[in-house]
Amino acid sequence: MFGQLPKSLPPIHRILLIQPSRIGDIVFSLPTLRALRRTFPQSRITWLVDDRCRELVEGHPDLDETLVVPFKMLEKDLKDREWKKVWRTVAGLKRTLRAGSFDLSLDLHGLAKSALLVWLAGARLRLGSANTNGMKEFSGFFSREIPAGPEDRHTVERNLAVIRYLGGETTRPEFDLPVSGEAQREVREILSQAGCGEEDRLIVIHPGAGWLSRRWPADRYAALIQRLHRDLPAKIAVIGGPEGGSKEDHLFQELFSRLEVPVINLVRRLGLQALLALFKRAQLFIGNEAGPMHLANALGLPAVVLIGPTIPERTGPFGTTARVIRQMVGCNPCRERNCPDLKCLAAIEVSQVEEAAHSLWKLHCGPAH
């Protein structure tokens, strides 16, 4: 069904990398793209991505092409039972993908929608990554699952198992997130209008997350912000994006209602490129396990990361520029997205986060005063 891997690989001229979403998964796949380019320097590499994440990969120096899948529109048409529209979208995708005549497809997503894309593309050789939790939702029927090694390895390294299987070198995982000049100019203008000049230092705080169980309480963030405003010579910006959607409205309302110090409110004001530009401008990031944290980490921004239910060694920040704060409370780790208890995050005290922030600030920016 998915092609046999011969003892010696035939020429691979056209490669399709399938990792449509989410932000963290895109970031975890960037080192695989870099290793893929080094392994097949003359091949044409295409990334198939959700339209909501296209800004992260379009124009990447290791890519020859980006194909955008309108998943948001497709999901809406499915919900509305617009079967003709669904069929037209899928048929159009199939024509586009088959025209690519791909020799190799790599499924780094391992779910039903990526399995559909593998089938539509019809590459001669189809491989998949076991990444975080193995290939699920029948994706293993459409791609050969490559063993990822020990389960305690980070998803970045587990994805790279595909490259090792293909004979490539993976000893130095590298991230590359290009930031456009336009986005940097946009962020400079936004910050300037908010009273944050080029000479000002900046701390970015992200209190949201796609999972309810990954959100540290809003009152703790408010207390933290007030302490940082008092003790560190920096402006503070609060961000939030579409990953949490309208479910985060109450969180931000509570946070801002509790604040007695000025902050720069950038909630839902920045696209992904502008968010990257903001992180390039900042000196410190503090936030929960969510897409923005992974972007900040990939750019090398020092970060304090609060983790509750998940396993940081597998899906937390990758590398050495982050300080992870986590409390074991007996029921974590778990995969409960909407935990009503949140004991693991409630066990993290403001003083712990404050201490980690001061430590990173001193390490990377010097004494606070």
C-alpha positions as CSV (number, residue, x, y, z in Angstrom):
1,M,0.0,0.0,0.0
2,F,2.7,2.5,1.0
3,G,5.7,1.1,-0.9
4,Q,8.6,-1.1,0.2
5,L,11.9,0.5,1.1
6,P,14.6,-1.1,-1.1
7,K,18.1,-2.0,0.1
8,S,19.4,1.0,-1.8
9,L,17.1,4.0,-2.4
10,P,16.3,4.9,-6.0
11,P,16.7,8.5,-6.9
12,I,14.3,10.7,-4.9
13,H,13.7,13.9,-6.8
14,R,10.4,15.1,-5.3
15,I,9.6,15.0,-1.6
16,L,6.3,15.9,0.2
17,L,6.5,16.8,3.9
18,I,3.1,16.5,5.5
19,Q,2.7,18.4,8.8
20,P,-0.3,20.7,8.4
21,S,-0.7,22.0,12.0
22,R,-0.5,23.0,14.9
23,I,2.1,25.6,15.8
24,G,4.0,23.3,18.1
25,D,4.0,20.4,15.7
26,I,5.2,22.7,12.9
27,V,8.1,23.8,15.1
28,F,8.9,20.2,16.1
29,S,9.2,19.4,12.4
30,L,11.6,22.2,11.4
31,P,14.8,20.2,12.3
32,T,13.5,17.4,10.1
33,L,13.1,19.8,7.2
34,R,16.7,21.0,7.7
35,A,18.0,17.4,7.9
36,L,15.9,16.4,4.9
37,R,17.5,19.2,2.8
38,R,21.0,18.1,3.8
39,T,20.2,14.5,3.0
40,F,18.7,15.3,-0.4
41,P,20.3,18.6,-1.4
42,Q,19.2,18.4,-5.0
43,S,15.6,17.3,-4.4
44,R,12.5,19.4,-4.7
45,I,10.9,19.6,-1.2
46,T,7.2,20.6,-0.7
47,W,5.5,21.3,2.6
48,L,1.8,20.6,2.9
49,V,0.4,23.0,5.5
50,D,-2.9,24.2,7.0
51,D,-3.7,27.7,5.8
52,R,-3.7,28.9,9.4
53,C,0.0,28.0,9.8
54,R,1.2,28.9,6.4
55,E,3.1,32.0,7.7
56,L,5.5,29.7,9.6
57,V,6.8,27.9,6.5
58,E,6.2,30.0,3.4
59,G,9.5,31.3,2.1
60,H,11.6,28.9,4.2
61,P,15.1,28.6,2.7
62,D,15.0,24.8,2.8
63,L,11.7,24.6,0.9
64,D,11.0,24.8,-2.8
65,E,7.3,25.0,-2.5
66,T,4.5,25.4,0.0
67,L,1.1,23.8,-0.7
68,V,-1.7,25.2,1.5
69,V,-4.7,23.1,2.5
70,P,-7.9,25.1,3.4
71,F,-8.7,23.0,6.4
72,K,-10.8,25.7,8.1
73,M,-13.1,26.0,5.1
74,L,-13.2,22.2,4.7
75,E,-14.1,21.8,8.4
76,K,-16.9,24.3,8.0
77,D,-18.3,22.6,4.9
78,L,-18.2,19.3,6.6
79,K,-20.1,20.7,9.6
80,D,-22.7,22.3,7.3
81,R,-22.9,19.1,5.3
82,E,-22.0,20.9,2.1
83,W,-21.0,17.7,0.4
84,K,-20.5,19.1,-3.1
85,K,-18.1,21.7,-1.8
86,V,-16.2,19.1,0.2
87,W,-15.9,16.9,-2.8
88,R,-14.7,19.8,-5.0
89,T,-12.1,20.7,-2.4
90,V,-10.8,17.1,-2.0
91,A,-10.8,16.5,-5.8
92,G,-8.9,19.7,-6.3
93,L,-6.3,18.7,-3.7
94,K,-5.9,15.3,-5.3
95,R,-5.3,16.8,-8.8
96,T,-2.7,19.3,-7.3
97,L,-0.9,16.6,-5.3
98,R,-0.8,14.0,-8.1
99,A,0.6,16.6,-10.4
100,G,3.6,16.8,-8.1
101,S,4.6,13.2,-8.9
102,F,6.2,12.8,-5.5
103,D,8.7,10.0,-5.0
104,L,8.5,10.2,-1.2
105,S,6.0,11.5,1.3
106,L,6.8,12.0,5.0
107,D,3.8,12.1,7.3
108,L,4.9,13.9,10.5
109,H,1.3,14.4,11.8
110,G,0.1,10.8,12.1
111,L,-3.6,11.5,12.2
112,A,-6.6,11.0,9.9
113,K,-6.3,14.3,8.0
114,S,-2.6,13.7,7.2
115,A,-3.5,10.1,6.2
116,L,-6.0,11.5,3.7
117,L,-3.3,13.8,2.3
118,V,-0.9,10.9,2.0
119,W,-3.5,8.9,0.0
120,L,-4.4,11.9,-2.2
121,A,-0.7,12.5,-3.0
122,G,0.0,8.9,-3.9
123,A,3.8,9.1,-3.5
124,R,5.8,6.0,-4.6
125,L,7.3,5.7,-1.1
126,R,5.3,6.7,2.0
127,L,6.9,7.0,5.4
128,G,5.5,8.3,8.7
129,S,6.8,9.3,12.1
130,A,5.7,7.8,15.4
131,N,6.4,11.3,16.9
132,T,4.6,12.0,20.2
133,N,2.1,9.1,20.6
134,G,2.5,7.0,17.5
135,M,0.5,7.1,14.3
136,K,-3.2,7.1,15.1
137,E,-6.6,7.2,13.4
138,F,-5.6,4.7,10.7
139,S,-2.7,6.8,9.5
140,G,-0.4,3.7,9.9
141,F,-2.4,2.0,7.1
142,F,-1.3,4.7,4.6
143,S,2.4,5.2,5.6
144,R,5.1,3.0,6.9
145,E,5.6,3.9,10.5
146,I,9.2,4.4,11.3
147,P,10.2,3.4,14.9
148,A,11.0,6.6,16.8
149,G,13.1,5.1,19.6
150,P,12.6,5.5,23.3
151,E,9.4,7.1,24.4
152,D,11.1,9.5,26.7
153,R,12.8,11.3,23.8
154,H,11.6,14.7,22.7
155,T,9.2,14.8,19.7
156,V,11.9,16.8,17.8
157,E,14.2,13.8,18.0
158,R,11.5,11.3,17.4
159,N,10.6,13.0,14.1
160,L,14.2,12.8,13.1
161,A,14.0,9.0,13.1
162,V,12.6,9.2,9.6
163,I,15.8,11.0,8.5
164,R,18.0,8.3,10.1
165,Y,15.9,5.6,8.4
166,L,16.7,7.3,5.1
167,G,20.4,7.4,5.9
168,G,20.7,11.1,6.9
169,E,22.6,12.7,9.8
170,T,20.7,14.1,12.7
171,T,23.1,14.8,15.5
172,R,22.5,18.6,15.5
173,P,18.8,19.5,15.3
174,E,18.4,23.0,13.9
175,F,15.4,25.3,13.8
176,D,15.0,28.0,11.2
177,L,12.1,30.4,11.4
178,P,12.5,33.3,8.9
179,V,11.0,36.6,10.0
180,S,10.0,39.1,7.4
181,G,11.2,42.6,7.4
182,E,7.6,43.7,7.0
183,A,6.6,41.9,10.2
184,Q,9.5,43.5,12.1
185,R,8.5,47.0,10.9
186,E,4.9,46.3,11.9
187,V,5.9,45.3,15.4
188,R,8.2,48.3,15.8
189,E,5.3,50.5,15.0
190,I,2.8,48.7,17.3
191,L,5.3,48.9,20.2
192,S,6.2,52.5,19.5
193,Q,2.5,53.5,19.6
194,A,2.2,51.7,23.0
195,G,5.1,53.7,24.4
196,C,7.8,51.0,24.0
197,G,10.8,52.5,22.2
198,E,13.8,50.7,20.6
199,E,15.8,51.3,23.8
200,D,13.3,49.6,26.1
201,R,13.6,46.0,27.1
202,L,10.6,43.8,26.7
203,I,9.1,40.8,28.5
204,V,6.3,38.9,26.7
205,I,3.8,36.9,28.7
206,H,1.4,34.4,27.2
207,P,-1.3,33.2,29.8
208,G,-3.4,31.2,27.3
209,A,-3.3,27.7,25.8
210,G,-5.4,25.5,23.6
211,W,-6.0,23.1,26.5
212,L,-7.8,24.4,29.6
213,S,-5.5,22.1,31.6
214,R,-2.4,24.0,30.4
215,R,-3.5,27.4,31.7
216,W,-1.9,28.7,34.9
217,P,-4.6,30.7,36.8
218,A,-5.2,34.3,35.7
219,D,-4.8,35.7,39.2
220,R,-1.4,34.2,39.4
221,Y,-0.3,35.8,36.2
222,A,-1.7,39.2,37.4
223,A,0.4,38.9,40.6
224,L,3.4,37.9,38.7
225,I,3.1,40.8,36.2
226,Q,2.9,43.3,39.1
227,R,6.0,41.9,40.7
228,L,8.0,41.9,37.5
229,H,6.8,45.5,36.7
230,R,8.2,46.5,40.1
231,D,11.5,44.7,40.0
232,L,12.7,44.4,36.4
233,P,13.6,47.3,34.0
234,A,11.3,46.2,31.2
235,K,8.0,46.9,29.5
236,I,5.6,43.9,29.7
237,A,3.4,42.8,26.7
238,V,0.6,40.3,27.1
239,I,-0.2,38.2,24.0
240,G,-3.0,35.7,23.1
241,G,-3.9,34.2,19.8
242,P,-6.5,32.1,18.0
243,E,-5.2,28.8,19.5
244,G,-7.4,29.5,22.6
245,G,-10.2,31.1,20.7
246,S,-13.2,32.7,22.5
247,K,-12.7,30.2,25.3
248,E,-9.9,32.5,26.6
249,D,-12.1,35.6,26.8
250,H,-12.8,35.1,30.5
251,L,-9.1,34.5,31.2
252,F,-8.0,37.8,29.7
253,Q,-10.9,39.7,31.3
254,E,-10.0,38.4,34.7
255,L,-6.3,39.1,34.1
256,F,-6.7,42.7,33.0
257,S,-9.3,43.5,35.7
258,R,-6.8,42.5,38.4
259,L,-3.8,44.5,37.0
260,E,-2.8,47.8,38.6
261,V,0.2,48.4,36.5
262,P,0.5,49.3,32.8
263,V,1.0,46.5,30.2
264,I,0.9,46.4,26.4
265,N,-2.2,44.5,25.4
266,L,-1.4,42.6,22.2
267,V,-4.1,39.9,22.6
268,R,-5.3,38.8,19.1
269,R,-3.5,41.7,17.5
270,L,-0.6,39.8,15.9
271,G,-0.3,37.3,13.0
272,L,2.3,34.5,13.2
273,Q,4.9,36.5,11.4
274,A,4.4,39.5,13.7
275,L,4.5,37.2,16.7
276,L,7.9,35.9,15.6
277,A,9.1,39.5,15.1
278,L,7.9,40.3,18.7
279,F,9.9,37.4,20.0
280,K,13.0,38.6,18.1
281,R,12.6,42.0,19.8
282,A,12.0,40.7,23.3
283,Q,14.4,39.7,26.1
284,L,12.3,37.2,28.0
285,F,9.2,35.0,27.5
286,I,6.9,33.6,30.2
287,G,4.0,31.4,29.4
288,N,2.2,28.1,29.4
289,E,2.9,25.1,27.1
290,A,1.3,26.3,23.9
291,G,2.3,27.3,20.3
292,P,3.8,30.7,21.2
293,M,6.1,29.1,23.7
294,H,7.5,26.8,21.0
295,L,8.0,29.7,18.6
296,A,9.9,31.7,21.3
297,N,12.0,28.7,22.2
298,A,12.8,27.9,18.5
299,L,14.1,31.5,18.1
300,G,16.3,31.1,21.2
301,L,14.4,33.6,23.4
302,P,15.0,32.8,27.1
303,A,11.8,31.5,28.5
304,V,10.1,30.5,31.7
305,V,7.6,27.7,30.9
306,L,4.8,26.5,33.1
307,I,3.8,22.9,32.5
308,G,1.1,20.9,34.2
309,P,-0.3,17.7,32.7
310,T,2.2,16.8,30.0
311,I,5.7,15.5,29.9
312,P,8.2,18.3,29.2
313,E,10.9,15.9,28.1
314,R,8.6,14.9,25.2
315,T,6.6,18.0,24.2
316,G,8.1,20.8,26.3
317,P,10.7,23.4,25.2
318,F,13.6,21.8,23.3
319,G,17.1,23.0,24.1
320,T,18.7,24.9,27.0
321,T,17.3,28.5,26.9
322,A,14.2,27.6,28.9
323,R,13.4,27.0,32.6
324,V,10.6,24.6,33.1
325,I,8.4,24.9,36.2
326,R,6.4,21.8,37.0
327,Q,4.9,20.2,40.1
328,M,4.1,16.5,40.4
329,V,0.8,16.1,42.3
330,G,0.0,12.4,41.8
331,C,-2.3,12.6,38.8
332,N,0.1,14.0,36.2
333,P,1.3,13.3,33.6
334,C,-2.0,12.9,31.8
335,R,-3.8,13.8,28.5
336,E,-6.8,15.4,30.1
337,R,-7.5,18.6,28.1
338,N,-10.3,20.0,30.2
339,C,-9.4,19.0,33.7
340,P,-11.8,20.6,36.2
341,D,-9.3,20.3,39.0
342,L,-6.0,21.8,37.7
343,K,-4.1,20.6,40.8
344,C,-0.8,20.5,38.9
345,L,-0.9,24.1,37.7
346,A,-2.4,25.4,41.0
347,A,0.6,23.9,42.8
348,I,2.9,26.3,41.0
349,E,3.5,29.4,43.1
350,V,4.0,32.9,41.9
351,S,7.3,33.1,43.8
352,Q,8.6,30.1,41.8
353,V,7.9,31.8,38.4
354,E,9.2,35.1,39.7
355,E,12.5,33.5,40.9
356,A,13.0,31.7,37.5
357,A,12.3,35.0,35.6
358,H,14.8,36.9,37.7
359,S,17.4,34.2,37.3
360,L,17.1,34.2,33.5
361,W,17.0,38.0,33.4
362,K,20.3,38.2,35.3
363,L,21.9,35.5,33.1
364,H,21.0,37.1,29.8
365,C,20.4,40.8,30.6
366,G,22.5,41.5,33.7
367,P,21.5,42.8,37.1
368,A,17.9,44.0,37.4
369,H,18.9,47.5,38.5
